[in-house]
Amino acid sequence: MDYDPQAIEERWRERWAETGRYEADPDGEGGDEATFITVPYPYPSGGMHIGHARTYTVPDVYARYRRQQGDNVLFPIAWHVTGTPIIGAVERLKKGEEEQLSVLRDTYEVPEETLQDLETPMGYAHYFIEEHYKRGMKSLGLSIDWRREFTTNDERYSKFVTWQYETLRDRNRLEKGLHPVKYCTNEEQPVTTHDLLEGEEAEYQEYTLIRFGLDDAVIPMATLRPETVRGVTNAYVDPEGTYARATVDGEEWLVSEAATEKLRLQAHDVAVAETFPGADLVGRSVTNPVTGDEVPILPATFVDPDNATGVVMSVPAHSPDDYLALQEAKADGARMERYGVDPAVVDRIEPVPILDVEGYGEVPAKDAVESAGVESSNDPELEAVTKELYNREFHAGRLHDAYGEFAGEVIEDVRETYREQGVEAGYFGTMYEFSEEVICRCGGDVEVAEQDTWFLRYNDADWKERTKRVVENMECIPENTRDEYDHTIDWLNEWPCIRNYGLGTRLPWDDDFVIEPLSDSTIYMAYYTVAPRLREIPVEDLDRDFFDALFYGPEAVEDPDPRALDLREEWLHWYPVDYRFSANDLISNHLTFYLFHHAELFEEPQWPAGIVIMGMGLLEGEKMSSSKGHVVLPGEAIDRYGADTVRFFLLNSAEPWQDYDWRAGQVESVRNQLERFWNRATELVPDEPGSTLGDDPETQALADIDRWLLSKLQGTIRDVTEAMENSETRTASQAAFYGFEESLRWYRRRTDRSRAAAQWTLRRALETRLRLLAPFVPFLANELHEELTGTPAEDAPWPEVDPGVERPTVEVQERQVERLTEDINDIVEVTGTDPDRIRVYVAADWKRRAFDAVVEAGPDVGAAMGEAMSDPALRERGNAVNDLVGDLVELVRDRDDKTVDVLAELDELAVYEAAVPFLEREFGAEVTVYAEDADPPDPGDRAESAVPFRPAIHLE
């Protein structure tokens, strides 16, 4: 029977669909042992690629494992359409943008005649849900309960979110006020990380505006280091940039034209009077508000008018960038003259130190660049040099006497206070800016805006403390992520939770606004538990009282709806979420929001029980990118390799929290390995399923080598089970497939497989392995297991270790034979000989007594020598014993106690003698086993080099 994965897999997909195999109900398989597993629902603004396939396959493996353990498992999925990315994609499609059309046609293979169906937001979403995500998930064999799917635009789901936000508002977890937000200037509304095309990692920073003066106008200059204001020697503008004279909150300001819009977005009253080139400012002098010094404005092409105010202050004593820029300005007198600046004025500018820091001289920036050998502002090393100096000055720099009450203080301790005093004195202002360019998915620029908005009060101390208790009580996989949750809880502040428009749920008390994507996706896991049955209830009945009764019980409302109380039983059956599998980069937002909202809205028994973090995927060494077409679609991969191959590669290449790399050559290799497995397995399939598989090994006339394989199988069961309990899917699949394959290879070499006992042993091992592999390669495992036993692997229980089958002594004996075989092979390979005769010498009795002394004393050389020398016969051998004990201590140290105990009782000579027929067959030579101290003496003159459990070998 040839391996045809596509045919096999299609049969099982149809069977699962027809039988509703993975539909989970409270009275289903596993009874009260409920396991609830979730993964972030996809956002169908594009197609599903191989990175998504791994995201959903890892939790599927765990769901399948728990089912085999006897649990009643719920593994649902839904579709997140909230917000504007889908709307933006539709708009770009309707405009005929070539890049968008290319992604749809070329990357996701949308048929030309179907494009018009994508010209509405939900039409677009449904296409990718049905044609990409659902098709891909079903092709992969994901064990999802499809009855529970919904979109976040469904009216019943919106009623659920409405209940959530009315409850949060009543509990004072929502507040309205001015708040900085990411604002799309094209859509004219706030956006979040998930709405961004570029700059996903960017966060806004609060800059200090130093209010320099020019005549009656203010020229504000943005800085993150307000304490350096006394070190300013000059300013820079872009002479080719466009600047503006504007009235800002009643004052006349001179800033870049781009800055006027930024200031307007940040709640300033701005009116532009005129615009002019930056060159008009070059050569003029501005007044430092703190020192009263006049400093010149110089031309610089490195100034970006789109950043902050477009005017930059220079502190060359403490900024390596500024120091080099000043040196370059001094060396370019012709350019200064061209813009009307007297080169002599520039030559007179000298750095003004304002602090001392250990390890640097009077002018730290000068020392920093010179010690690093950086001579140009274009040197890529400059960034690291600057970062290092800034860090040292912040943590150890002490201010000069000119700073009055702050003199001698470390910057880290006084910066905020100094800044606040400057603001109060009218010297400083504030402004928000991004650290990098941010672009919305719609293509619009994203700026920092201050808006009167509703936000979640994640900064409430009691809410933070309650959420930290969630983290404390839940399982974090890997464990080192626990601190990341706590860190996020600590720094998380208010979170704007509304948008001006988009898909999703309207803010209940103000339907001009929509609840944003990260804020409506915090407790949707609870909705899964009741989603199918909620469809039977009229939308108008799903009010506040209904959900209060559902989630808080009959005491929560005066007249509870019996339908809600009935649903409450199902919710309580499934909750809490046992494991949520999610991406590492979501700890800083979605996952921590998930914890906050569960902590507030539900009681401790319903708090999340565990989170497993997922790594990112690469494609041939590069980050996957749908927009650039650098993706592999699951359908294409499954058509080429088969779903089991795709699954097995994704699961076997890295642990869930590690990054993985999809490489076609390696995937092809996995396909070949599965085919070899299939071919060997089908050789063992009997004519009648289960006809030769009895349960009791003792009735099978097994040889020691058969018992060895079955004993090794118990170790594999133990290793795979332990790995699965820790969500270590790579470790588990490696042990079940590759690890045991090594044991099988040895078994095939060691035995006559035509024996009835050998056939029984191989079939028993295959049946067990198929159950272990069923979560990973369900199509192949189910097919073969059913052929072998009459039952699909997924319907058979998870294997348990049978202590009665474990044979530690047999395993140790066989390992000794294997080591001997390896040693003989090594000698043959090194010497290039083809021996006719092989002599094996087992160590003498006195050497075995030395081993017994080491076992008695433990793996400590001093103690072992003391024990050995207490034996008069060993003491007589002096240095020989001394040398041997050191080797034996290492041998004992490298083995576990159980193995050492077996070795202490092992008849080494008998083990090798029993293996002689195998060794002769293996090497095509006559094999003789001798005791080192046998009579007559050693014919090969090699015996004295024998060590306990490492016999000497002589080839002839």
Buried (B, 14 or more C-beta within 10 A) or exposed (E): EEBEBBEBBBEBBEEBEEEEBBBBBBEEEBEEEBBBBBBBBBBBBBBBBBBBBBBBBBBBBBBBBBBBBBBBBBBBBBBBBBBBBBBBBBBBBBEEBEEBBEBBEEBBBBEEEEBEEBEBBBBBBBBBBEBBBBBBBBBBBBBBBBBBBBBBBBEBBBBBBBBBBBBBBEEEBBBEEEBBBBBBBBBEBBBBBBBBBBBBEBEBBEBBBBBBBBEEBBBBBBBEBBBBBBBBBBBBBBBEBBBBBBEBEEBBBBBBBBBBBBBBBBEBEBEBEEEEBBBBBBBBBBBBBBBEEEBBBBBBEEBBBBBBBBBBBBBBBBBBBBBBBBBBBBEBBEBBEEBEBEBEBBEEBEBBBBBBBEEBEEBBBBBBBBEBEBEEBEBEEBEEBBEEBBEBBBEBBBBBEEBEEBEEBBBEEBBEEBBEBBBEEEBBBEBBBBEEEBBBBBBBBBBBBBBEBBBBBBBBEEBBEBBBEBBEEBBBBBEEBBEBBBEBBEEBEBBBBBBBBBBBBBBBEEEEBBBBBBBBBBBBBBBBBBBBBBEEBEEEEBBBBBBBBBBBBBEBBEEBBEBBEEBBEBBBBBBBBBBBBBBBBBBBBBBBBBBBBBBBBBEEEBBBBBBBBBBBBBBEEEEBEBBEEBBBBBBEBBEBBBBBBBBBBBBBBBBBBBEBEBBEEEBBEBBEBBBEBBEBBBEBBBEEBBEBBEEEBEEBEBBBBBBBBBBBBBBBBBBBBEBBEBBBBBBBBBBBBEBBBEBBEBBEEBBEEEBEBBBBBBBBBBBBBBBBBBBBBBBBBBBBBBBBBEBBBBBBEBBEBBEEBBBEBBBBBBBBBBEBBEBBEEBBEEEEEEBEBBBBBBBBEBBBBBBBBBBEBEBBBEBBBEBBBEBEEBEEBEEBBBEBBBBBBEBBEEBEEEBBBBBBEBEBBEBBBBBBEBBBEBBEBBBBBBBBBBEEEBEBEBBBBBBBBBBBBBBE
